[in-house]
Amino acid sequence: MNWERVKGSWNQSKGTIRKQWGKLTDDDVDKIAGERDILVGRIQERYGIAKDEAERQVKDWEATGRM
């Protein structure tokens, strides 16, 4: 799935982001604003995981096409 598509439909993507990563707050999601690198960073912070793991999770989520 194309990340530009996610950015373009960010309001619709917010729900799937929150469903996938429930520890992200509404404020987190608003600050992410469709930026993939910020999403990875917020996942890393909220879940206390390494950047590589956060990247893998986002990549896996992208591959599902549920974005």
C-alpha positions in Angstrom: 0.0 0.0 0.0 1.2 3.5 -0.8 2.0 5.7 2.1 0.9 8.8 0.1 -2.6 7.3 0.1 -2.5 7.1 3.9 -1.4 10.7 4.2 -4.2 11.8 1.8 -6.9 10.0 3.8 -5.4 10.6 7.2 -8.8 11.1 8.9 -9.9 7.7 7.8 -6.6 6.1 8.7 -6.6 7.3 12.3 -9.1 4.7 13.3 -7.1 1.8 11.9 -3.9 3.2 13.5 -5.6 3.4 16.9 -7.0 -0.1 16.5 -3.6 -1.5 15.5 -1.7 0.4 18.2 -4.0 1.0 21.1 -1.4 2.7 23.3 -1.2 5.6 20.9 -3.3 8.5 22.2 -5.5 10.8 20.2 -2.8 13.5 20.6 -0.2 11.1 19.2 -2.3 10.3 16.2 -3.0 14.0 15.6 0.8 14.8 15.8 1.6 11.9 13.4 -0.5 13.6 10.8 0.2 11.0 8.2 4.0 11.0 8.6 5.3 7.5 8.6 8.5 8.3 10.4 6.6 10.0 13.2 4.3 7.0 13.5 7.3 4.7 13.9 8.8 7.0 16.6 5.5 7.1 18.5 5.1 3.4 18.4 8.7 3.0 19.6 8.0 5.4 22.5 4.7 4.1 23.6 5.6 0.4 23.4 9.2 0.7 24.6 10.5 -1.2 21.6 13.5 -0.7 19.3 13.2 1.3 16.1 13.7 -1.8 14.0 10.8 -3.5 15.6 8.6 -0.5 15.2 9.6 -0.3 11.6 8.7 -4.0 11.1 5.3 -3.5 12.7 4.5 -0.6 10.4 5.8 -2.5 7.4 3.6 -5.5 8.3 0.6 -3.2 8.8 1.2 -1.6 5.4 1.4 -5.1 3.8 -2.1 -6.0 5.2 -3.7 -3.3 3.1 -5.9 -2.2 6.0 -4.5 1.3 5.9 
